[in-house]
Amino acid sequence: MIGRMNATGPLAQVKGAFSVSAKRGFEVLFGKLAFAFAVLVIVSPAILVFLWMLSLSLKTEVENTAFPPVFIPGTLTLQNFYAVFESSPFALYTLNSIIVSGTATGLALLVGVPAGYGIAKARANGIAVLILIARMTPGLSYLIPLFIMFRFLGLTNSLTPIIITHLVITVPIVVWIMIGFFENLPRELEESALIDGASLWQAFWRIALPLSRPGIVVAAILAFIFSWNNFIFGVVLAGRETRTLPVAVYNVLTFEQISWGPLAAAALVVTLPVLVLTVVIQKQIVGGLTSGAVKGG
Amino acid sequence: MSVEAPAGIALGRSGNPAVRRWQYLLFAAPALVAVFLVIVFPWAFTVFMSMHDWGVVGSRTYVGADNFLRLLSDSRFIESIGHTLYFTALAIVLPVVLGVFAAVVFHRSFPMRGVLRAIFIMPMMATPVAIALVWTMMFHPQLGVLNYLLTSVGLPPSLWVYSPTTVIPALVLVEVWHWTPLVMLIVLGGLASLPTEPYESALIDGASAWQMFRHITLPLVMPFIMVAVIIRAIDALKTFDTIFVITQGGPGTASETINIFLYLQAFAFYDIGYASAVVVVFFVIIVVFSLILLWARQRTLWVVDN
């Protein structure tokens, strides 16, 4: 904003003499440089932390614990990644995470998409507020009663309780995003279908649902990512065989205190799929994130 | 799922709006059942447990308000409220200030804006546990990259999360890194919706860039900033992953927030009734906080309307 002001600002217009044009050119250049610097300052923390994670995961242990730190690896090695997959059943934990987040997202779509439609059409703000309160409540507070219930039902050491608790994250995200989406859908098509004698269910299933595919994709991806990232439910409920990836990574920390390479490699394995997904679909998810301002747990 | 309609919804031809509203609500029924089972029921059960002395093996005796009275005299809990408020205040103010600045920058068009914005929002999507691990390594007092950067520009090294005085600001640093992008996205959405006329007349009146930001942009996007503040407040109050992974509430209890205290009571000491009382108090704090901020938001709307 600063740069543009200097370029077309009133000062330049009023004076308008030949001598000013050089000064004005300088001001434009200065403004552009200042702006480029601002962009650099804003973006660099994100880049640097991710690059540091990458660097740690590809270096040998000697270089990782050197001081001053080695930024560019002297010798690239994948040893850290091998170590992660050899020392613990990381492949199993990856599969667990895919099953948990996939199922929790699927179930949330199944109940959440029609719910978003119904709430949007009935303008049921009370229900929307209920969903919002669910969003506000700390994940831990659901955990105590659910933990006791699962023990009572004998549902330990399986993925089922973890999937059920992940619904706490995925259902509100899907419902909230779909309410916003269906509210903005033009209603003429459905209404003419209803006049032609279709039932409400048919109007939803044949007309509204196909039109809402972009919204469903956004809701599904965001629900999946926030379920994938969730740590708190897994750390309480998961046993040795049922850990999700974030819990598994946390355990790498507790067992290998100073071993930075494998730690960074494990961290990268967990978060890389999410980062790739973010970059690929960033345009679509920006809208979903701002309308719902979602975050699970 | 078949195209055949469930019985209740088949009556869609009814023209009565009230009837139709109930029919639409049937669409929400399965979700409401799910919400009831995993959200409302646990809630009611928590309130019930908070009034009992509840051991993990299932032994329980009714104790009325004893758990709540015990909380009032538990200095560790009182301190955890202080830590939470300190952490929350910093974790609201810094991301909001930086996020507004970033939004103003990203509101302009410049080369590679899409790519840079994608990079900028990556932190908020990244897995918190993974990021917390990387920061743990960066915070290391002897070998960490942060102290190397400080000393290389001539500043004294810091103990970061290893000292009781710096642990909370250091943890906030991670939080700022994580969540500034969300503030930026919300405010960016606000900036995109602003009218252009006030700027045009301000330009004619010879306003400076800062004056235009201060007197036009800021008041107009204030409702969006307040939304960001509310969301930030709720998320900061219940931050768990970052603190748990990096410090587990330490050193000592210097970074033990309500959420960490709650976790320890419930799943380290298995004092379920007491932990349930913490949940109830915690929820009240969150609701009160949200109501205050919502009230503040109404006020900003009112100011803008005038």
Boltz contact constraints between the chains, C-beta under 6 A:
constraints:
  - contact:
      token1: [A, 1]
      token2: [B, 104]
      max_distance: 6.0
  - contact:
      token1: [A, 1]
      token2: [B, 209]
      max_distance: 6.0
  - contact:
      token1: [A, 2]
      token2: [B, 209]
      max_distance: 6.0
  - contact:
      token1: [A, 5]
      token2: [B, 209]
      max_distance: 6.0
  - contact:
      token1: [A, 10]
      token2: [B, 206]
      max_distance: 6.0
  - contact:
      token1: [A, 38]
      token2: [B, 105]
      max_distance: 6.0
  - contact:
      token1: [A, 42]
      token2: [B, 102]
      max_distance: 6.0
  - contact:
      token1: [A, 42]
      token2: [B, 105]
      max_distance: 6.0
  - contact:
      token1: [A, 43]
      token2: [B, 116]
      max_distance: 6.0
  - contact:
      token1: [A, 43]
      token2: [B, 119]
      max_distance: 6.0
  - contact:
      token1: [A, 43]
      token2: [B, 120]
      max_distance: 6.0
  - contact:
      token1: [A, 45]
      token2: [B, 177]
      max_distance: 6.0
  - contact:
      token1: [A, 46]
      token2: [B, 119]
      max_distance: 6.0
  - contact:
      token1: [A, 46]
      token2: [B, 120]
      max_distance: 6.0
  - contact:
      token1: [A, 46]
      token2: [B, 122]
      max_distance: 6.0
  - contact:
      token1: [A, 46]
      token2: [B, 123]
      max_distance: 6.0
  - contact:
      token1: [A, 53]
      token2: [B, 134]
      max_distance: 6.0
  - contact:
      token1: [A, 65]
      token2: [B, 143]
      max_distance: 6.0
  - contact:
      token1: [A, 67]
      token2: [B, 143]
      max_distance: 6.0
  - contact:
      token1: [A, 68]
      token2: [B, 148]
      max_distance: 6.0
  - contact:
      token1: [A, 69]
      token2: [B, 145]
      max_distance: 6.0
  - contact:
      token1: [A, 69]
      token2: [B, 148]
      max_distance: 6.0
  - contact:
      token1: [A, 111]
      token2: [B, 30]
      max_distance: 6.0
  - contact:
      token1: [A, 111]
      token2: [B, 31]
      max_distance: 6.0
  - contact:
      token1: [A, 111]
      token2: [B, 34]
      max_distance: 6.0
  - contact:
      token1: [A, 112]
      token2: [B, 31]
      max_distance: 6.0
  - contact:
      token1: [A, 114]
      token2: [B, 27]
      max_distance: 6.0
  - contact:
      token1: [A, 115]
      token2: [B, 28]
      max_distance: 6.0
  - contact:
      token1: [A, 115]
      token2: [B, 31]
      max_distance: 6.0
  - contact:
      token1: [A, 117]
      token2: [B, 27]
      max_distance: 6.0
  - contact:
      token1: [A, 118]
      token2: [B, 24]
      max_distance: 6.0
  - contact:
      token1: [A, 118]
      token2: [B, 25]
      max_distance: 6.0
  - contact:
      token1: [A, 118]
      token2: [B, 27]
      max_distance: 6.0
  - contact:
      token1: [A, 118]
      token2: [B, 28]
      max_distance: 6.0
  - contact:
      token1: [A, 119]
      token2: [B, 28]
      max_distance: 6.0
  - contact:
      token1: [A, 121]
      token2: [B, 24]
      max_distance: 6.0
  - contact:
      token1: [A, 122]
      token2: [B, 21]
      max_distance: 6.0
  - contact:
      token1: [A, 122]
      token2: [B, 24]
      max_distance: 6.0
  - contact:
      token1: [A, 122]
      token2: [B, 25]
      max_distance: 6.0
  - contact:
      token1: [A, 134]
      token2: [B, 39]
      max_distance: 6.0
  - contact:
      token1: [A, 136]
      token2: [B, 234]
      max_distance: 6.0
  - contact:
      token1: [A, 136]
      token2: [B, 286]
      max_distance: 6.0
  - contact:
      token1: [A, 138]
      token2: [B, 238]
      max_distance: 6.0
  - contact:
      token1: [A, 138]
      token2: [B, 259]
      max_distance: 6.0
  - contact:
      token1: [A, 140]
      token2: [B, 262]
      max_distance: 6.0
  - contact:
      token1: [A, 141]
      token2: [B, 279]
      max_distance: 6.0
  - contact:
      token1: [A, 142]
      token2: [B, 42]
      max_distance: 6.0
  - contact:
      token1: [A, 144]
      token2: [B, 266]
      max_distance: 6.0
  - contact:
      token1: [A, 144]
      token2: [B, 275]
      max_distance: 6.0
  - contact:
      token1: [A, 145]
      token2: [B, 42]
      max_distance: 6.0
  - contact:
      token1: [A, 145]
      token2: [B, 45]
      max_distance: 6.0
  - contact:
      token1: [A, 145]
      token2: [B, 46]
      max_distance: 6.0
  - contact:
      token1: [A, 146]
      token2: [B, 42]
      max_distance: 6.0
  - contact:
      token1: [A, 167]
      token2: [B, 38]
      max_distance: 6.0
  - contact:
      token1: [A, 168]
      token2: [B, 38]
      max_distance: 6.0
  - contact:
      token1: [A, 171]
      token2: [B, 34]
      max_distance: 6.0
  - contact:
      token1: [A, 175]
      token2: [B, 31]
      max_distance: 6.0
  - contact:
      token1: [A, 199]
      token2: [B, 5]
      max_distance: 6.0
  - contact:
      token1: [A, 199]
      token2: [B, 10]
      max_distance: 6.0
  - contact:
      token1: [A, 199]
      token2: [B, 12]
      max_distance: 6.0
  - contact:
      token1: [A, 200]
      token2: [B, 9]
      max_distance: 6.0
  - contact:
      token1: [A, 200]
      token2: [B, 12]
      max_distance: 6.0
  - contact:
      token1: [A, 200]
      token2: [B, 23]
      max_distance: 6.0
  - contact:
      token1: [A, 201]
      token2: [B, 5]
      max_distance: 6.0
  - contact:
      token1: [A, 201]
      token2: [B, 9]
      max_distance: 6.0
  - contact:
      token1: [A, 205]
      token2: [B, 3]
      max_distance: 6.0
  - contact:
      token1: [A, 225]
      token2: [B, 125]
      max_distance: 6.0
  - contact:
      token1: [A, 229]
      token2: [B, 127]
      max_distance: 6.0
  - contact:
      token1: [A, 231]
      token2: [B, 129]
      max_distance: 6.0
  - contact:
      token1: [A, 231]
      token2: [B, 241]
      max_distance: 6.0
  - contact:
      token1: [A, 232]
      token2: [B, 240]
      max_distance: 6.0
  - contact:
      token1: [A, 236]
      token2: [B, 267]
      max_distance: 6.0
  - contact:
      token1: [A, 246]
      token2: [B, 127]
      max_distance: 6.0
  - contact:
      token1: [A, 246]
      token2: [B, 129]
      max_distance: 6.0
  - contact:
      token1: [A, 249]
      token2: [B, 129]
      max_distance: 6.0
  - contact:
      token1: [A, 249]
      token2: [B, 130]
      max_distance: 6.0
  - contact:
      token1: [A, 250]
      token2: [B, 129]
      max_distance: 6.0
  - contact:
      token1: [A, 253]
      token2: [B, 133]
      max_distance: 6.0
  - contact:
      token1: [A, 260]
      token2: [B, 137]
      max_distance: 6.0
  - contact:
      token1: [A, 263]
      token2: [B, 133]
      max_distance: 6.0
  - contact:
      token1: [A, 267]
      token2: [B, 130]
      max_distance: 6.0
  - contact:
      token1: [A, 267]
      token2: [B, 133]
      max_distance: 6.0
  - contact:
      token1: [A, 267]
      token2: [B, 134]
      max_distance: 6.0
  - contact:
      token1: [A, 270]
      token2: [B, 127]
      max_distance: 6.0
  - contact:
      token1: [A, 270]
      token2: [B, 130]
      max_distance: 6.0
  - contact:
      token1: [A, 271]
      token2: [B, 126]
      max_distance: 6.0
  - contact:
      token1: [A, 271]
      token2: [B, 127]
      max_distance: 6.0
  - contact:
      token1: [A, 271]
      token2: [B, 130]
      max_distance: 6.0
  - contact:
      token1: [A, 274]
      token2: [B, 125]
      max_distance: 6.0
  - contact:
      token1: [A, 275]
      token2: [B, 122]
      max_distance: 6.0
  - contact:
      token1: [A, 278]
      token2: [B, 122]
      max_distance: 6.0
  - contact:
      token1: [A, 278]
      token2: [B, 125]
      max_distance: 6.0
  - contact:
      token1: [A, 279]
      token2: [B, 118]
      max_distance: 6.0
  - contact:
      token1: [A, 282]
      token2: [B, 118]
      max_distance: 6.0
  - contact:
      token1: [A, 289]
      token2: [B, 185]
      max_distance: 6.0
  - contact:
      token1: [A, 290]
      token2: [B, 185]
      max_distance: 6.0
  - contact:
      token1: [A, 290]
      token2: [B, 186]
      max_distance: 6.0
  - contact:
      token1: [A, 290]
      token2: [B, 189]
      max_distance: 6.0
  - contact:
      token1: [A, 293]
      token2: [B, 231]
      max_distance: 6.0
  - contact:
      token1: [A, 295]
      token2: [B, 235]
      max_distance: 6.0
